[in-house]
Amino acid sequence: MELLVLLLKVALIAFNIAGTAALILRAVRRSRANRRDPRWNAHRGRGQPGYEAMVYGAMPNTPLPEWAFWDDEDTDLDETD
């Protein structure tokens, strides 16, 4: 019985390692394949990236909201002057 539990533990660890390696290998292959695809490189060279830039983690430049320029002492929003 102890031998069976040991074999199951080893099989589980091997399965986890193989699955992780397969996921990493797939990600690297997709990254290299998409690097040459002009649809994925279309946002380079423009000032404002498009929606496809979210894949790369780049977000469009947006203006700051009004509250970003408030002074620190103006934190009470309920009071009106």
N, CA, C and O atoms as a Maestro MAE file, in Angstrom:
{
 s_m_m2io_version
 :::
 2.0.0
}

f_m_ct {
 s_m_title
 :::
 protein
 m_atom[324] {
  # First column is atom index #
  i_m_mmod_type
  r_m_x_coord
  r_m_y_coord
  r_m_z_coord
  i_m_residue_number
  s_m_chain_name
  s_m_pdb_residue_name
  s_m_pdb_atom_name
  i_m_atomic_number
  :::
  1 25 0.823 -1.199 0.000 1 A "MET " " N  " 7
  2 3 0.000 0.000 0.000 1 A "MET " " CA " 6
  3 2 0.867 1.262 0.000 1 A "MET " " C  " 6
  4 15 0.570 2.227 -0.704 1 A "MET " " O  " 8
  5 25 1.933 1.245 0.792 2 A "GLU " " N  " 7
  6 3 2.823 2.404 0.842 2 A "GLU " " CA " 6
  7 2 3.510 2.616 -0.497 2 A "GLU " " C  " 6
  8 15 3.756 3.749 -0.910 2 A "GLU " " O  " 8
  9 25 3.815 1.522 -1.166 3 A "LEU " " N  " 7
  10 3 4.460 1.625 -2.474 3 A "LEU " " CA " 6
  11 2 3.503 2.254 -3.495 3 A "LEU " " C  " 6
  12 15 3.926 3.038 -4.345 3 A "LEU " " O  " 8
  13 25 2.240 1.914 -3.411 4 A "LEU " " N  " 7
  14 3 1.239 2.477 -4.317 4 A "LEU " " CA " 6
  15 2 1.085 3.983 -4.101 4 A "LEU " " C  " 6
  16 15 0.981 4.739 -5.066 4 A "LEU " " O  " 8
  17 25 1.071 4.415 -2.853 5 A "VAL " " N  " 7
  18 3 0.972 5.843 -2.543 5 A "VAL " " CA " 6
  19 2 2.203 6.574 -3.058 5 A "VAL " " C  " 6
  20 15 2.089 7.671 -3.604 5 A "VAL " " O  " 8
  21 25 3.363 5.984 -2.893 6 A "LEU " " N  " 7
  22 3 4.601 6.587 -3.389 6 A "LEU " " CA " 6
  23 2 4.565 6.715 -4.910 6 A "LEU " " C  " 6
  24 15 4.959 7.747 -5.453 6 A "LEU " " O  " 8
  25 25 4.101 5.682 -5.595 7 A "LEU " " N  " 7
  26 3 4.018 5.733 -7.053 7 A "LEU " " CA " 6
  27 2 3.018 6.794 -7.519 7 A "LEU " " C  " 6
  28 15 3.256 7.482 -8.511 7 A "LEU " " O  " 8
  29 25 1.912 6.924 -6.810 8 A "LEU " " N  " 7
  30 3 0.936 7.952 -7.162 8 A "LEU " " CA " 6
  31 2 1.493 9.359 -6.955 8 A "LEU " " C  " 6
  32 15 1.227 10.257 -7.754 8 A "LEU " " O  " 8
  33 25 2.253 9.550 -5.899 9 A "LYS " " N  " 7
  34 3 2.873 10.859 -5.658 9 A "LYS " " CA " 6
  35 2 3.871 11.196 -6.758 9 A "LYS " " C  " 6
  36 15 3.896 12.319 -7.261 9 A "LYS " " O  " 8
  37 25 4.687 10.226 -7.125 10 A "VAL " " N  " 7
  38 3 5.679 10.443 -8.186 10 A "VAL " " CA " 6
  39 2 4.973 10.728 -9.511 10 A "VAL " " C  " 6
  40 15 5.389 11.611 -10.260 10 A "VAL " " O  " 8
  41 25 3.908 9.984 -9.799 11 A "ALA " " N  " 7
  42 3 3.166 10.207 -11.039 11 A "ALA " " CA " 6
  43 2 2.531 11.595 -11.057 11 A "ALA " " C  " 6
  44 15 2.516 12.253 -12.097 11 A "ALA " " O  " 8
  45 25 2.013 12.040 -9.934 12 A "LEU " " N  " 7
  46 3 1.409 13.371 -9.859 12 A "LEU " " CA " 6
  47 2 2.449 14.465 -10.070 12 A "LEU " " C  " 6
  48 15 2.194 15.438 -10.780 12 A "LEU " " O  " 8
  49 25 3.598 14.311 -9.468 13 A "ILE " " N  " 7
  50 3 4.671 15.300 -9.644 13 A "ILE " " CA " 6
  51 2 5.134 15.321 -11.096 13 A "ILE " " C  " 6
  52 15 5.342 16.395 -11.661 13 A "ILE " " O  " 8
  53 25 5.297 14.151 -11.706 14 A "ALA " " N  " 7
  54 3 5.719 14.083 -13.110 14 A "ALA " " CA " 6
  55 2 4.664 14.713 -14.024 14 A "ALA " " C  " 6
  56 15 5.005 15.405 -14.983 14 A "ALA " " O  " 8
  57 25 3.396 14.476 -13.728 15 A "PHE " " N  " 7
  58 3 2.315 15.060 -14.522 15 A "PHE " " CA " 6
  59 2 2.335 16.583 -14.423 15 A "PHE " " C  " 6
  60 15 2.150 17.268 -15.429 15 A "PHE " " O  " 8
  61 25 2.553 17.115 -13.239 16 A "ASN " " N  " 7
  62 3 2.617 18.573 -13.053 16 A "ASN " " CA " 6
  63 2 3.802 19.179 -13.794 16 A "ASN " " C  " 6
  64 15 3.673 20.229 -14.422 16 A "ASN " " O  " 8
  65 25 4.937 18.531 -13.724 17 A "ILE " " N  " 7
  66 3 6.130 19.041 -14.410 17 A "ILE " " CA " 6
  67 2 5.929 19.010 -15.921 17 A "ILE " " C  " 6
  68 15 6.266 19.973 -16.610 17 A "ILE " " O  " 8
  69 25 5.387 17.921 -16.440 18 A "ALA " " N  " 7
  70 3 5.155 17.812 -17.883 18 A "ALA " " CA " 6
  71 2 4.119 18.837 -18.349 18 A "ALA " " C  " 6
  72 15 4.281 19.433 -19.413 18 A "ALA " " O  " 8
  73 25 3.080 19.043 -17.581 19 A "GLY " " N  " 7
  74 3 2.067 20.030 -17.951 19 A "GLY " " CA " 6
  75 2 2.609 21.443 -17.958 19 A "GLY " " C  " 6
  76 15 2.308 22.222 -18.862 19 A "GLY " " O  " 8
  77 25 3.405 21.779 -16.957 20 A "THR " " N  " 7
  78 3 4.017 23.109 -16.902 20 A "THR " " CA " 6
  79 2 4.968 23.320 -18.073 20 A "THR " " C  " 6
  80 15 4.972 24.386 -18.688 20 A "THR " " O  " 8
  81 25 5.766 22.316 -18.379 21 A "ALA " " N  " 7
  82 3 6.689 22.418 -19.516 21 A "ALA " " CA " 6
  83 2 5.925 22.584 -20.826 21 A "ALA " " C  " 6
  84 15 6.344 23.357 -21.687 21 A "ALA " " O  " 8
  85 25 4.819 21.877 -20.988 22 A "ALA " " N  " 7
  86 3 4.024 22.000 -22.213 22 A "ALA " " CA " 6
  87 2 3.425 23.398 -22.341 22 A "ALA " " C  " 6
  88 15 3.403 23.960 -23.435 22 A "ALA " " O  " 8
  89 25 2.944 23.960 -21.244 23 A "LEU " " N  " 7
  90 3 2.381 25.315 -21.291 23 A "LEU " " CA " 6
  91 2 3.444 26.356 -21.631 23 A "LEU " " C  " 6
  92 15 3.194 27.264 -22.423 23 A "LEU " " O  " 8
  93 25 4.612 26.229 -21.043 24 A "ILE " " N  " 7
  94 3 5.698 27.173 -21.326 24 A "ILE " " CA " 6
  95 2 6.144 27.051 -22.773 24 A "ILE " " C  " 6
  96 15 6.359 28.062 -23.443 24 A "ILE " " O  " 8
  97 25 6.286 25.828 -23.262 25 A "LEU " " N  " 7
  98 3 6.696 25.606 -24.645 25 A "LEU " " CA " 6
  99 2 5.679 26.197 -25.617 25 A "LEU " " C  " 6
  100 15 6.062 26.814 -26.610 25 A "LEU " " O  " 8
  101 25 4.408 26.019 -25.347 26 A "ARG " " N  " 7
  102 3 3.348 26.561 -26.200 26 A "ARG " " CA " 6
  103 2 3.382 28.091 -26.201 26 A "ARG " " C  " 6
  104 15 3.216 28.716 -27.249 26 A "ARG " " O  " 8
  105 25 3.593 28.684 -25.048 27 A "ALA " " N  " 7
  106 3 3.643 30.146 -24.963 27 A "ALA " " CA " 6
  107 2 4.827 30.705 -25.742 27 A "ALA " " C  " 6
  108 15 4.695 31.720 -26.426 27 A "ALA " " O  " 8
  109 25 5.971 30.058 -25.644 28 A "VAL " " N  " 7
  110 3 7.159 30.528 -26.369 28 A "VAL " " CA " 6
  111 2 6.943 30.404 -27.871 28 A "VAL " " C  " 6
  112 15 7.297 31.312 -28.623 28 A "VAL " " O  " 8
  113 25 6.372 29.304 -28.310 29 A "ARG " " N  " 7
  114 3 6.131 29.123 -29.747 29 A "ARG " " CA " 6
  115 2 5.132 30.144 -30.278 29 A "ARG " " C  " 6
  116 15 5.328 30.684 -31.367 29 A "ARG " " O  " 8
  117 25 4.069 30.419 -29.532 30 A "ARG " " N  " 7
  118 3 3.084 31.418 -29.976 30 A "ARG " " CA " 6
  119 2 3.704 32.804 -30.015 30 A "ARG " " C  " 6
  120 15 3.417 33.591 -30.917 30 A "ARG " " O  " 8
  121 25 4.551 33.105 -29.045 31 A "SER " " N  " 7
  122 3 5.186 34.412 -29.002 31 A "SER " " CA " 6
  123 2 6.086 34.609 -30.213 31 A "SER " " C  " 6
  124 15 6.073 35.670 -30.837 31 A "SER " " O  " 8
  125 25 6.860 33.595 -30.541 32 A "ARG " " N  " 7
  126 3 7.754 33.710 -31.697 32 A "ARG " " CA " 6
  127 2 6.979 33.763 -33.001 32 A "ARG " " C  " 6
  128 15 7.374 34.477 -33.923 32 A "ARG " " O  " 8
  129 25 5.885 33.024 -33.095 33 A "ALA " " N  " 7
  130 3 5.092 33.027 -34.325 33 A "ALA " " CA " 6
  131 2 4.402 34.370 -34.522 33 A "ALA " " C  " 6
  132 15 4.329 34.863 -35.648 33 A "ALA " " O  " 8
  133 25 3.903 34.958 -33.467 34 A "ASN " " N  " 7
  134 3 3.173 36.219 -33.582 34 A "ASN " " CA " 6
  135 2 4.090 37.418 -33.736 34 A "ASN " " C  " 6
  136 15 3.635 38.498 -34.114 34 A "ASN " " O  " 8
  137 25 5.352 37.251 -33.453 35 A "ARG " " N  " 7
  138 3 6.284 38.367 -33.561 35 A "ARG " " CA " 6
  139 2 6.416 38.832 -35.009 35 A "ARG " " C  " 6
  140 15 6.631 40.018 -35.263 35 A "ARG " " O  " 8
  141 25 6.290 37.903 -35.962 36 A "ARG " " N  " 7
  142 3 6.429 38.245 -37.379 36 A "ARG " " CA " 6
  143 2 5.093 38.590 -38.038 36 A "ARG " " C  " 6
  144 15 5.071 38.995 -39.200 36 A "ARG " " O  " 8
  145 25 4.006 38.440 -37.334 37 A "ASP " " N  " 7
  146 3 2.678 38.694 -37.891 37 A "ASP " " CA " 6
  147 2 2.427 40.199 -37.939 37 A "ASP " " C  " 6
  148 15 2.459 40.854 -36.898 37 A "ASP " " O  " 8
  149 25 2.178 40.765 -39.127 38 A "PRO " " N  " 7
  150 3 1.996 42.225 -39.212 38 A "PRO " " CA " 6
  151 2 0.761 42.726 -38.470 38 A "PRO " " C  " 6
  152 15 0.717 43.894 -38.082 38 A "PRO " " O  " 8
  153 25 -0.235 41.880 -38.264 39 A "ARG " " N  " 7
  154 3 -1.416 42.325 -37.525 39 A "ARG " " CA " 6
  155 2 -1.083 42.610 -36.068 39 A "ARG " " C  " 6
  156 15 -1.730 43.445 -35.437 39 A "ARG " " O  " 8
  157 25 -0.074 41.922 -35.526 40 A "TRP " " N  " 7
  158 3 0.308 42.125 -34.128 40 A "TRP " " CA " 6
  159 2 1.280 43.293 -33.988 40 A "TRP " " C  " 6
  160 15 1.426 43.850 -32.900 40 A "TRP " " O  " 8
  161 25 1.936 43.660 -35.063 41 A "ASN " " N  " 7
  162 3 2.904 44.755 -35.020 41 A "ASN " " CA " 6
  163 2 2.319 46.051 -35.559 41 A "ASN " " C  " 6
  164 15 3.050 47.028 -35.722 41 A "ASN " " O  " 8
  165 25 1.040 46.086 -35.835 42 A "ALA " " N  " 7
  166 3 0.430 47.260 -36.460 42 A "ALA " " CA " 6
  167 2 0.461 48.480 -35.554 42 A "ALA " " C  " 6
  168 15 0.483 49.606 -36.051 42 A "ALA " " O  " 8
  169 25 0.462 48.293 -34.253 43 A "HIS " " N  " 7
  170 3 0.407 49.445 -33.350 43 A "HIS " " CA " 6
  171 2 1.761 50.115 -33.173 43 A "HIS " " C  " 6
  172 15 1.833 51.211 -32.617 43 A "HIS " " O  " 8
  173 25 2.827 49.485 -33.631 44 A "ARG " " N  " 7
  174 3 4.155 50.100 -33.496 44 A "ARG " " CA " 6
  175 2 4.300 51.231 -34.502 44 A "ARG " " C  " 6
  176 15 3.863 51.115 -35.647 44 A "ARG " " O  " 8
  177 25 4.902 52.301 -34.080 45 A "GLY " " N  " 7
  178 3 5.123 53.438 -34.950 45 A "GLY " " CA " 6
  179 2 4.013 54.465 -34.889 45 A "GLY " " C  " 6
  180 15 4.205 55.598 -35.332 45 A "GLY " " O  " 8
  181 25 2.864 54.108 -34.357 46 A "ARG " " N  " 7
  182 3 1.775 55.061 -34.183 46 A "ARG " " CA " 6
  183 2 1.867 55.652 -32.785 46 A "ARG " " C  " 6
  184 15 2.472 55.058 -31.892 46 A "ARG " " O  " 8
  185 25 1.278 56.797 -32.599 47 A "GLY " " N  " 7
  186 3 1.289 57.407 -31.284 47 A "GLY " " CA " 6
  187 2 0.379 56.713 -30.296 47 A "GLY " " C  " 6
  188 15 0.720 56.566 -29.122 47 A "GLY " " O  " 8
  189 25 -0.772 56.290 -30.765 48 A "GLN " " N  " 7
  190 3 -1.781 55.714 -29.883 48 A "GLN " " CA " 6
  191 2 -1.982 54.246 -30.247 48 A "GLN " " C  " 6
  192 15 -2.384 53.943 -31.370 48 A "GLN " " O  " 8
  193 25 -1.707 53.324 -29.310 49 A "PRO " " N  " 7
  194 3 -1.926 51.916 -29.631 49 A "PRO " " CA " 6
  195 2 -3.411 51.591 -29.684 49 A "PRO " " C  " 6
  196 15 -4.219 52.226 -29.007 49 A "PRO " " O  " 8
  197 25 -3.760 50.613 -30.481 50 A "GLY " " N  " 7
  198 3 -5.155 50.209 -30.614 50 A "GLY " " CA " 6
  199 2 -5.531 49.158 -29.591 50 A "GLY " " C  " 6
  200 15 -4.781 48.880 -28.655 50 A "GLY " " O  " 8
  201 25 -6.710 48.577 -29.785 51 A "TYR " " N  " 7
  202 3 -7.202 47.593 -28.823 51 A "TYR " " CA " 6
  203 2 -6.334 46.341 -28.792 51 A "TYR " " C  " 6
  204 15 -6.270 45.655 -27.772 51 A "TYR " " O  " 8
  205 25 -5.666 46.041 -29.904 52 A "GLU " " N  " 7
  206 3 -4.827 44.845 -29.923 52 A "GLU " " CA " 6
  207 2 -3.585 45.004 -29.050 52 A "GLU " " C  " 6
  208 15 -2.923 44.015 -28.736 52 A "GLU " " O  " 8
  209 25 -3.264 46.226 -28.658 53 A "ALA " " N  " 7
  210 3 -2.100 46.460 -27.815 53 A "ALA " " CA " 6
  211 2 -2.315 45.956 -26.402 53 A "ALA " " C  " 6
  212 15 -1.357 45.832 -25.639 53 A "ALA " " O  " 8
  213 25 -3.563 45.659 -26.036 54 A "MET " " N  " 7
  214 3 -3.814 45.116 -24.704 54 A "MET " " CA " 6
  215 2 -3.124 43.772 -24.529 54 A "MET " " C  " 6
  216 15 -2.803 43.380 -23.407 54 A "MET " " O  " 8
  217 25 -2.895 43.068 -25.626 55 A "VAL " " N  " 7
  218 3 -2.208 41.780 -25.554 55 A "VAL " " CA " 6
  219 2 -0.792 41.983 -25.032 55 A "VAL " " C  " 6
  220 15 -0.272 41.152 -24.287 55 A "VAL " " O  " 8
  221 25 -0.171 43.091 -25.426 56 A "TYR " " N  " 7
  222 3 1.191 43.377 -25.001 56 A "TYR " " CA " 6
  223 2 1.251 44.081 -23.655 56 A "TYR " " C  " 6
  224 15 2.341 44.288 -23.122 56 A "TYR " " O  " 8
  225 25 0.128 44.448 -23.105 57 A "GLY " " N  " 7
  226 3 0.111 45.149 -21.832 57 A "GLY " " CA " 6
  227 2 0.182 46.653 -21.980 57 A "GLY " " C  " 6
  228 15 0.225 47.360 -20.973 57 A "GLY " " O  " 8
  229 25 0.197 47.170 -23.202 58 A "ALA " " N  " 7
  230 3 0.238 48.611 -23.424 58 A "ALA " " CA " 6
  231 2 -1.180 49.139 -23.507 58 A "ALA " " C  " 6
  232 15 -2.009 48.594 -24.236 58 A "ALA " " O  " 8
  233 25 -1.451 50.163 -22.789 59 A "MET " " N  " 7
  234 3 -2.789 50.745 -22.794 59 A "MET " " CA " 6
  235 2 -2.724 52.116 -23.470 59 A "MET " " C  " 6
  236 15 -1.680 52.768 -23.438 59 A "MET " " O  " 8
  237 25 -3.814 52.557 -24.077 60 A "PRO " " N  " 7
  238 3 -3.814 53.863 -24.726 60 A "PRO " " CA " 6
  239 2 -3.597 54.998 -23.722 60 A "PRO " " C  " 6
  240 15 -3.981 54.891 -22.557 60 A "PRO " " O  " 8
  241 25 -2.987 56.068 -24.181 61 A "ASN " " N  " 7
  242 3 -2.787 57.241 -23.334 61 A "ASN " " CA " 6
  243 2 -4.116 57.952 -23.166 61 A "ASN " " C  " 6
  244 15 -4.780 58.270 -24.152 61 A "ASN " " O  " 8
  245 25 -4.504 58.201 -21.942 62 A "THR " " N  " 7
  246 3 -5.755 58.895 -21.663 62 A "THR " " CA " 6
  247 2 -5.460 60.094 -20.778 62 A "THR " " C  " 6
  248 15 -4.535 60.049 -19.967 62 A "THR " " O  " 8
  249 25 -6.229 61.165 -20.921 63 A "PRO " " N  " 7
  250 3 -6.000 62.325 -20.053 63 A "PRO " " CA " 6
  251 2 -6.373 62.000 -18.611 63 A "PRO " " C  " 6
  252 15 -7.223 61.147 -18.352 63 A "PRO " " O  " 8
  253 25 -5.728 62.688 -17.686 64 A "LEU " " N  " 7
  254 3 -6.029 62.478 -16.277 64 A "LEU " " CA " 6
  255 2 -7.389 63.072 -15.937 64 A "LEU " " C  " 6
  256 15 -7.777 64.087 -16.515 64 A "LEU " " O  " 8
  257 25 -8.114 62.463 -15.014 65 A "PRO " " N  " 7
  258 3 -9.408 63.032 -14.617 65 A "PRO " " CA " 6
  259 2 -9.216 64.312 -13.813 65 A "PRO " " C  " 6
  260 15 -8.110 64.631 -13.377 65 A "PRO " " O  " 8
  261 25 -10.305 65.031 -13.627 66 A "GLU " " N  " 7
  262 3 -10.250 66.320 -12.939 66 A "GLU " " CA " 6
  263 2 -9.717 66.186 -11.520 66 A "GLU " " C  " 6
  264 15 -8.957 67.045 -11.072 66 A "GLU " " O  " 8
  265 25 -10.094 65.132 -10.800 67 A "TRP " " N  " 7
  266 3 -9.691 64.989 -9.408 67 A "TRP " " CA " 6
  267 2 -8.189 64.755 -9.250 67 A "TRP " " C  " 6
  268 15 -7.667 64.864 -8.141 67 A "TRP " " O  " 8
  269 25 -7.493 64.441 -10.323 68 A "ALA " " N  " 7
  270 3 -6.053 64.234 -10.221 68 A "ALA " " CA " 6
  271 2 -5.316 65.548 -9.970 68 A "ALA " " C  " 6
  272 15 -4.187 65.543 -9.478 68 A "ALA " " O  " 8
  273 25 -5.941 66.659 -10.302 69 A "PHE " " N  " 7
  274 3 -5.298 67.956 -10.143 69 A "PHE " " CA " 6
  275 2 -5.770 68.704 -8.904 69 A "PHE " " C  " 6
  276 15 -5.349 69.840 -8.683 69 A "PHE " " O  " 8
  277 25 -6.632 68.103 -8.091 70 A "TRP " " N  " 7
  278 3 -7.095 68.746 -6.869 70 A "TRP " " CA " 6
  279 2 -5.966 68.823 -5.852 70 A "TRP " " C  " 6
  280 15 -5.073 67.976 -5.828 70 A "TRP " " O  " 8
  281 25 -6.020 69.862 -5.006 71 A "ASP " " N  " 7
  282 3 -5.066 69.965 -3.907 71 A "ASP " " CA " 6
  283 2 -5.404 68.923 -2.852 71 A "ASP " " C  " 6
  284 15 -6.538 68.448 -2.779 71 A "ASP " " O  " 8
  285 25 -4.430 68.572 -2.044 72 A "ASP " " N  " 7
  286 3 -4.647 67.544 -1.030 72 A "ASP " " CA " 6
  287 2 -5.618 67.987 0.061 72 A "ASP " " C  " 6
  288 15 -6.307 67.151 0.644 72 A "ASP " " O  " 8
  289 25 -5.683 69.285 0.345 73 A "GLU " " N  " 7
  290 3 -6.582 69.737 1.405 73 A "GLU " " CA " 6
  291 2 -8.042 69.775 0.952 73 A "GLU " " C  " 6
  292 15 -8.929 69.952 1.787 73 A "GLU " " O  " 8
  293 25 -8.312 69.617 -0.324 74 A "ASP " " N  " 7
  294 3 -9.685 69.624 -0.838 74 A "ASP " " CA " 6
  295 2 -10.258 68.209 -0.892 74 A "ASP " " C  " 6
  296 15 -10.838 67.810 -1.902 74 A "ASP " " O  " 8
  297 25 -10.097 67.459 0.180 75 A "THR " " N  " 7
  298 3 -10.560 66.073 0.164 75 A "THR " " CA " 6
  299 2 -12.014 65.928 0.563 75 A "THR " " C  " 6
  300 15 -12.623 64.899 0.271 75 A "THR " " O  " 8
  301 25 -12.605 66.942 1.233 76 A "ASP " " N  " 7
  302 3 -13.998 66.850 1.665 76 A "ASP " " CA " 6
  303 2 -14.900 67.230 0.493 76 A "ASP " " C  " 6
  304 15 -14.980 68.402 0.125 76 A "ASP " " O  " 8
  305 25 -15.572 66.251 -0.088 77 A "LEU " " N  " 7
  306 3 -16.395 66.494 -1.266 77 A "LEU " " CA " 6
  307 2 -17.814 66.919 -0.914 77 A "LEU " " C  " 6
  308 15 -18.518 67.458 -1.768 77 A "LEU " " O  " 8
  309 25 -18.255 66.690 0.328 78 A "ASP " " N  " 7
  310 3 -19.628 66.998 0.715 78 A "ASP " " CA " 6
  311 2 -19.852 68.485 0.968 78 A "ASP " " C  " 6
  312 15 -20.979 68.965 0.846 78 A "ASP " " O  " 8
  313 25 -18.817 69.209 1.313 79 A "GLU " " N  " 7
  314 3 -18.954 70.634 1.606 79 A "GLU " " CA " 6
  315 2 -19.007 71.428 0.321 79 A "GLU " " C  " 6
  316 15 -18.227 71.184 -0.598 79 A "GLU " " O  " 8
  317 25 -19.922 72.376 0.252 80 A "THR " " N  " 7
  318 3 -19.974 73.287 -0.892 80 A "THR " " CA " 6
  319 2 -19.645 74.686 -0.404 80 A "THR " " C  " 6
  320 15 -20.085 75.093 0.671 80 A "THR " " O  " 8
  321 25 -18.881 75.415 -1.183 81 A "ASP " " N  " 7
  322 3 -18.477 76.778 -0.796 81 A "ASP " " CA " 6
  323 2 -19.467 77.791 -1.290 81 A "ASP " " C  " 6
  324 15 -19.293 78.988 -1.059 81 A "ASP " " O  " 8
  :::
 }
 m_bond[323] {
  # First column is bond index #
  i_m_from
  i_m_to
  i_m_order
  :::
  1 1 2 1
  2 2 3 1
  3 3 4 2
  4 3 5 1
  5 5 6 1
  6 6 7 1
  7 7 8 2
  8 7 9 1
  9 9 10 1
  10 10 11 1
  11 11 12 2
  12 11 13 1
  13 13 14 1
  14 14 15 1
  15 15 16 2
  16 15 17 1
  17 17 18 1
  18 18 19 1
  19 19 20 2
  20 19 21 1
  21 21 22 1
  22 22 23 1
  23 23 24 2
  24 23 25 1
  25 25 26 1
  26 26 27 1
  27 27 28 2
  28 27 29 1
  29 29 30 1
  30 30 31 1
  31 31 32 2
  32 31 33 1
  33 33 34 1
  34 34 35 1
  35 35 36 2
  36 35 37 1
  37 37 38 1
  38 38 39 1
  39 39 40 2
  40 39 41 1
  41 41 42 1
  42 42 43 1
  43 43 44 2
  44 43 45 1
  45 45 46 1
  46 46 47 1
  47 47 48 2
  48 47 49 1
  49 49 50 1
  50 50 51 1
  51 51 52 2
  52 51 53 1
  53 53 54 1
  54 54 55 1
  55 55 56 2
  56 55 57 1
  57 57 58 1
  58 58 59 1
  59 59 60 2
  60 59 61 1
  61 61 62 1
  62 62 63 1
  63 63 64 2
  64 63 65 1
  65 65 66 1
  66 66 67 1
  67 67 68 2
  68 67 69 1
  69 69 70 1
  70 70 71 1
  71 71 72 2
  72 71 73 1
  73 73 74 1
  74 74 75 1
  75 75 76 2
  76 75 77 1
  77 77 78 1
  78 78 79 1
  79 79 80 2
  80 79 81 1
  81 81 82 1
  82 82 83 1
  83 83 84 2
  84 83 85 1
  85 85 86 1
  86 86 87 1
  87 87 88 2
  88 87 89 1
  89 89 90 1
  90 90 91 1
  91 91 92 2
  92 91 93 1
  93 93 94 1
  94 94 95 1
  95 95 96 2
  96 95 97 1
  97 97 98 1
  98 98 99 1
  99 99 100 2
  100 99 101 1
  101 101 102 1
  102 102 103 1
  103 103 104 2
  104 103 105 1
  105 105 106 1
  106 106 107 1
  107 107 108 2
  108 107 109 1
  109 109 110 1
  110 110 111 1
  111 111 112 2
  112 111 113 1
  113 113 114 1
  114 114 115 1
  115 115 116 2
  116 115 117 1
  117 117 118 1
  118 118 119 1
  119 119 120 2
  120 119 121 1
  121 121 122 1
  122 122 123 1
  123 123 124 2
  124 123 125 1
  125 125 126 1
  126 126 127 1
  127 127 128 2
  128 127 129 1
  129 129 130 1
  130 130 131 1
  131 131 132 2
  132 131 133 1
  133 133 134 1
  134 134 135 1
  135 135 136 2
  136 135 137 1
  137 137 138 1
  138 138 139 1
  139 139 140 2
  140 139 141 1
  141 141 142 1
  142 142 143 1
  143 143 144 2
  144 143 145 1
  145 145 146 1
  146 146 147 1
  147 147 148 2
  148 147 149 1
  149 149 150 1
  150 150 151 1
  151 151 152 2
  152 151 153 1
  153 153 154 1
  154 154 155 1
  155 155 156 2
  156 155 157 1
  157 157 158 1
  158 158 159 1
  159 159 160 2
  160 159 161 1
  161 161 162 1
  162 162 163 1
  163 163 164 2
  164 163 165 1
  165 165 166 1
  166 166 167 1
  167 167 168 2
  168 167 169 1
  169 169 170 1
  170 170 171 1
  171 171 172 2
  172 171 173 1
  173 173 174 1
  174 174 175 1
  175 175 176 2
  176 175 177 1
  177 177 178 1
  178 178 179 1
  179 179 180 2
  180 179 181 1
  181 181 182 1
  182 182 183 1
  183 183 184 2
  184 183 185 1
  185 185 186 1
  186 186 187 1
  187 187 188 2
  188 187 189 1
  189 189 190 1
  190 190 191 1
  191 191 192 2
  192 191 193 1
  193 193 194 1
  194 194 195 1
  195 195 196 2
  196 195 197 1
  197 197 198 1
  198 198 199 1
  199 199 200 2
  200 199 201 1
  201 201 202 1
  202 202 203 1
  203 203 204 2
  204 203 205 1
  205 205 206 1
  206 206 207 1
  207 207 208 2
  208 207 209 1
  209 209 210 1
  210 210 211 1
  211 211 212 2
  212 211 213 1
  213 213 214 1
  214 214 215 1
  215 215 216 2
  216 215 217 1
  217 217 218 1
  218 218 219 1
  219 219 220 2
  220 219 221 1
  221 221 222 1
  222 222 223 1
  223 223 224 2
  224 223 225 1
  225 225 226 1
  226 226 227 1
  227 227 228 2
  228 227 229 1
  229 229 230 1
  230 230 231 1
  231 231 232 2
  232 231 233 1
  233 233 234 1
  234 234 235 1
  235 235 236 2
  236 235 237 1
  237 237 238 1
  238 238 239 1
  239 239 240 2
  240 239 241 1
  241 241 242 1
  242 242 243 1
  243 243 244 2
  244 243 245 1
  245 245 246 1
  246 246 247 1
  247 247 248 2
  248 247 249 1
  249 249 250 1
  250 250 251 1
  251 251 252 2
  252 251 253 1
  253 253 254 1
  254 254 255 1
  255 255 256 2
  256 255 257 1
  257 257 258 1
  258 258 259 1
  259 259 260 2
  260 259 261 1
  261 261 262 1
  262 262 263 1
  263 263 264 2
  264 263 265 1
  265 265 266 1
  266 266 267 1
  267 267 268 2
  268 267 269 1
  269 269 270 1
  270 270 271 1
  271 271 272 2
  272 271 273 1
  273 273 274 1
  274 274 275 1
  275 275 276 2
  276 275 277 1
  277 277 278 1
  278 278 279 1
  279 279 280 2
  280 279 281 1
  281 281 282 1
  282 282 283 1
  283 283 284 2
  284 283 285 1
  285 285 286 1
  286 286 287 1
  287 287 288 2
  288 287 289 1
  289 289 290 1
  290 290 291 1
  291 291 292 2
  292 291 293 1
  293 293 294 1
  294 294 295 1
  295 295 296 2
  296 295 297 1
  297 297 298 1
  298 298 299 1
  299 299 300 2
  300 299 301 1
  301 301 302 1
  302 302 303 1
  303 303 304 2
  304 303 305 1
  305 305 306 1
  306 306 307 1
  307 307 308 2
  308 307 309 1
  309 309 310 1
  310 310 311 1
  311 311 312 2
  312 311 313 1
  313 313 314 1
  314 314 315 1
  315 315 316 2
  316 315 317 1
  317 317 318 1
  318 318 319 1
  319 319 320 2
  320 319 321 1
  321 321 322 1
  322 322 323 1
  323 323 324 2
  :::
 }
}
